[in-house]
Amino acid sequence: MIRLTRLNHVPIFLNSDLIEHIEVTPDTVISLTTGQKLVVLEKAEVVVERVIEYRRLVAQHSERVPQPEKTE
């Protein structure tokens, strides 16, 4: 999840896997796979950076999780 800010300055945590595309109109409008649209204060570039950082953290964490042993 990434933290963003709605236009009314209320924080929101967004599941970044639901992002379909981001538009700059000049506001940042995030279209979700659900059909919902969110308008946020952050610039599109900041949203993309937060998604990348979140996915990087998830990948790092998954590397540390022990994998189950294979049984034959």
Backbone as numpy.savetxt, mean C-alpha at the origin, in Angstrom:
# Nx Ny Nz CAx CAy CAz Cx Cy Cz
0.08 -3.13 5.14 -0.77 -1.95 5.14 0.12 -0.72 5.14
-0.34 0.29 4.45 0.38 1.55 4.44 -0.50 2.64 5.03
0.13 3.59 5.69 -0.62 4.69 6.31 -0.67 5.85 5.34
-1.89 6.35 5.12 -2.12 7.52 4.27 -3.03 8.49 5.02
-3.25 9.66 4.42 -4.07 10.68 5.07 -5.15 11.16 4.11
-6.40 11.04 4.54 -7.52 11.55 3.73 -7.44 13.08 3.67
-8.20 13.69 2.77 -8.18 15.14 2.63 -8.62 15.87 3.90
-9.44 15.21 4.73 -9.89 15.84 5.98 -8.91 15.59 7.12
-7.69 15.13 6.78 -6.58 14.89 7.71 -6.80 13.69 8.63
-7.73 12.83 8.30 -7.95 11.61 9.06 -7.04 10.52 8.48
-6.23 9.88 9.33 -5.36 8.82 8.82 -6.15 7.58 8.43
-5.63 6.88 7.45 -6.24 5.64 7.00 -5.12 4.64 6.72
-5.37 3.38 7.04 -4.42 2.32 6.73 -5.01 1.52 5.58
-4.25 1.45 4.49 -4.74 0.84 3.26 -3.98 -0.43 2.95
-4.71 -1.48 2.60 -4.10 -2.71 2.12 -3.58 -2.42 0.72
-2.28 -2.32 0.58 -1.69 -1.91 -0.69 -1.93 -2.92 -1.81
-2.29 -4.14 -1.48 -2.59 -5.14 -2.51 -3.87 -4.81 -3.27
-4.68 -3.90 -2.72 -5.95 -3.54 -3.36 -5.80 -2.39 -4.35
-4.62 -1.79 -4.44 -4.43 -0.65 -5.34 -4.41 -1.13 -6.79
-5.30 -0.56 -7.58 -5.34 -0.87 -9.01 -4.50 0.16 -9.78
-4.77 1.45 -9.52 -3.95 2.50 -10.12 -4.09 3.78 -9.32
-3.16 4.73 -9.56 -3.13 6.01 -8.87 -3.15 7.11 -9.92
-4.01 8.10 -9.70 -4.11 9.24 -10.60 -3.75 10.52 -9.86
-3.23 11.49 -10.59 -2.97 12.82 -10.04 -3.87 13.77 -10.81
-4.82 14.43 -10.09 -5.87 15.19 -10.79 -6.12 16.63 -10.33
-5.45 17.44 -9.65 -4.12 17.35 -9.06 -4.08 16.60 -7.74
-5.25 16.31 -7.14 -5.23 15.48 -5.93 -4.79 14.06 -6.30
-4.33 13.33 -5.30 -3.95 11.94 -5.52 -5.20 11.07 -5.31
-5.62 10.41 -6.37 -6.81 9.56 -6.33 -6.34 8.11 -6.52
-6.65 7.27 -5.53 -6.26 5.87 -5.57 -7.50 5.05 -5.90
-7.43 4.32 -7.00 -8.53 3.43 -7.38 -8.19 2.03 -6.90
-9.14 1.41 -6.23 -8.93 0.08 -5.67 -9.59 -0.98 -6.54
-9.16 -2.20 -6.37 -9.73 -3.31 -7.13 -11.20 -3.53 -6.78
-11.64 -2.98 -5.66 -13.03 -3.11 -5.23 -13.95 -2.10 -5.93
-13.34 -1.16 -6.69 -14.12 -0.10 -7.32 -14.15 1.18 -6.51
-13.73 1.10 -5.26 -13.70 2.27 -4.38 -12.56 3.19 -4.80
-12.76 4.51 -4.59 -11.72 5.49 -4.85 -11.43 6.25 -3.58
-10.15 6.48 -3.32 -9.72 7.24 -2.15 -8.93 8.46 -2.62
-9.21 9.60 -2.01 -8.44 10.81 -2.29 -7.59 11.08 -1.06
-6.29 11.20 -1.25 -5.37 11.36 -0.12 -4.49 12.58 -0.31
-3.92 13.05 0.81 -3.04 14.21 0.80 -1.67 13.92 0.21
-1.19 12.69 0.39 0.15 12.34 -0.07 0.23 12.38 -1.59
1.39 12.76 -2.09 1.63 12.73 -3.54 1.72 11.28 -4.00
1.42 11.05 -5.27 1.45 9.70 -5.82 2.80 9.03 -5.61
3.87 9.78 -5.76 5.22 9.23 -5.58 5.43 8.72 -4.15
4.86 9.43 -3.17 4.98 9.02 -1.77 4.21 7.72 -1.54
3.02 7.62 -2.14 2.23 6.39 -2.01 3.02 5.21 -2.57
3.61 5.40 -3.74 4.39 4.33 -4.37 5.58 3.96 -3.48
6.28 4.94 -2.93 7.42 4.67 -2.04 6.98 3.87 -0.82
5.83 4.20 -0.26 5.34 3.48 0.92 4.97 2.04 0.57
4.39 1.83 -0.59 4.06 0.47 -1.03 5.34 -0.34 -1.19
6.34 0.25 -1.84 7.62 -0.45 -2.04 8.26 -0.78 -0.71
8.29 0.17 0.21 8.91 -0.07 1.52 8.15 -1.15 2.29
6.82 -1.12 2.23 6.03 -2.14 2.91 6.33 -3.53 2.35
6.37 -3.64 1.04 6.65 -4.94 0.41 8.07 -5.40 0.69
9.00 -4.46 0.78 10.38 -4.80 1.13 10.43 -5.39 2.55
9.70 -4.77 3.47 9.67 -5.27 4.85 9.04 -6.66 4.93
7.98 -6.87 4.17 7.32 -8.18 4.15 8.29 -9.23 3.61
9.00 -8.90 2.54 9.95 -9.85 1.95 11.08 -10.17 2.93
11.59 -9.15 3.63 12.66 -9.38 4.60 12.17 -10.28 5.73
10.96 -10.06 6.16 10.40 -10.86 7.25 10.21 -12.31 6.80
9.75 -12.50 5.57 9.50 -13.86 5.09 10.80 -14.65 4.94
11.92 -13.96 4.71 13.21 -14.64 4.62 13.65 -15.18 5.97
13.17 -14.56 7.06 13.57 -14.97 8.41 12.68 -16.05 8.98
11.53 -16.29 8.36 10.61 -17.30 8.87 11.14 -18.68 8.46
11.34 -19.57 9.44 11.84 -20.90 9.09 10.85 -21.65 8.21
11.35 -22.30 7.20 10.52 -23.09 6.29 10.35 -24.49 6.87
9.16 -25.07 6.73 8.96 -26.43 7.23 9.86 -27.41 6.47
10.30 -28.42 7.19 11.15 -29.43 6.56 10.29 -30.30 5.64
10.88 -30.66 4.51 10.17 -31.52 3.56 10.31 -32.96 4.02
9.20 -33.67 3.98 9.23 -35.10 4.32 9.04 -35.89 3.05
9.77 -36.95 2.96 9.70 -37.78 1.74 9.08 -39.10 2.04
